[in-house]
Amino acid sequence: MDDHEAALDRAHAQALAWLASLGERAVPATASIEDVVARLGTALPDGPEDAVDVIDLLATACEPGLTAMPSGRFFGFVIGGTHPAALAADWLTSAWDQNAGLRLVTPAHSAVEDVTESWLVDLLGLPIGSAVGFVTGGTMANFTGLAAGRDEVLRRAGWDVAADGLVGSPGVRVLVGAERHDTVDLALRYLGLGSPEAVAADEQGRVVTDALRAALESGDGRPTMVVLQAGNVHSGAFDPFQEAIPLAHKHGAWVHVDGAFGLFAAASPARRHLVAGYELADSWATDAHKTLNVPYDCGLAIVRDRSALRAAMGMHGDYLIHDAAGEPFDKVPEISRRGRAIPVWAVLRALGRDGVAELVDRLCTHAAAMAKGIGEIDGSEVLNDVVFTQVCATFGDDERTRGVVSGLLDDGTAWMSGSRWHERAVLRVSVSNWSTTEADVERSLTALRAVAAG
Ligand SMILES: *Cc1c(COP(=O)(O)O)cnc(C)c1O
């Protein structure tokens, strides 16, 4: 066997052993960081070691320190698993090792990216011709959409950010929902825009249209951006796009939608109503590594005006470049070399339009079963009124709720996150793994019932 074959065979066997363990293993890791460091050893070796032995050491030292995030019983944060087609395509991407930043240097990658871009825009019901940048995640997708927006609203005010920077510019006013994701604030910080102004949200975390109207009407003439949300991490709620977007546009604002997991509601005919009107926005952020179950890292920055995106992200920062399609690196903040579109293409091809719809519906069905099961536990209260893929609940007072969260973690059957929402400790369930089954949900609820019963 040549060197590649032996090392890849070991990695393949170790990967399959890990995946096979997910059905039964406890979700939390059993080893601490110190344990894993001790197993890995700390001395930098002086000489070479066989790649097969290196892979074996890595796999056996790390295995007890791995959290079963791709398990069907992992409901923490918003994680998603790894669809087999996407995982295998990701391996191939590494083996090909293409520098995917330039179109003509690697025609295969450009072909995959072009096809995947148009499939995503179609699947999500967004304006045909919108650009899709393949970034590391929702955070950078928010950054990318908001960068295009910042430069565009300033351009309309006669200010060229690419040439003149932000110092001395008219500034940009940014309105966000009170319950936007923290990464929106982070993206705005990276963009030199400081902290946004929060607009009141209702009890489910949705922007209140009248509050947005009042905020827009009290504008001081500065160029404005409005950030809306598809999928609140606690309630799963969606902002009222149909009213909010035309309102924001009436005031000349750029509208960006953070839909890290919620944008995929659009891919299901049964859930599409949740995002009605969102296609009127100017930019959208979502993740392929959440709902689409592509391995990390893969976020999607979608911008209606390709020129605006290219002007913000392209090497030459010029709005007037309209010639060729633009390079893949003209759509993303980092000159991305990894072919991130490849696993996305693979999962879309493997599932097809109906398969993606079925996946979204299945996640929602599991979440509804979770909400029902949790609601039947003595003393519990499910806080969200519409169940998308998130369930948020309390178990009486904060102390008991926190006890249930930590008790479930100690039990290890399932992982649900503890969080704080509206000044209360909550248990939060996020269903985002393609492989979760009804049996996983039932088993997780059984463990939760036992923990809650003390
Ligand atoms: C996960 C998430 C983000 C951040 O995405 P990353 O992929 O973790 O960078 C932003 N907004 C929402 C609503 C999210 O759920």
The ligand as an ORCA input file, in Angstrom:
! r2SCAN-3c Opt
* xyz 0 1
  C     -26.112     29.941     14.650
  C     -26.665     31.293     14.408
  C     -25.846     32.352     13.980
  C     -24.344     32.213     13.870
  O     -23.990     31.234     12.948
  P     -22.589     30.481     13.003
  O     -22.673     29.508     11.917
  O     -22.500     29.860     14.365
  O     -21.530     31.515     12.794
  C     -26.449     33.561     13.693
  N     -27.779     33.732     13.836
  C     -28.603     32.746     14.243
  C     -30.083     33.001     14.334
  C     -28.068     31.488     14.550
  O     -28.893     30.497     14.950
*
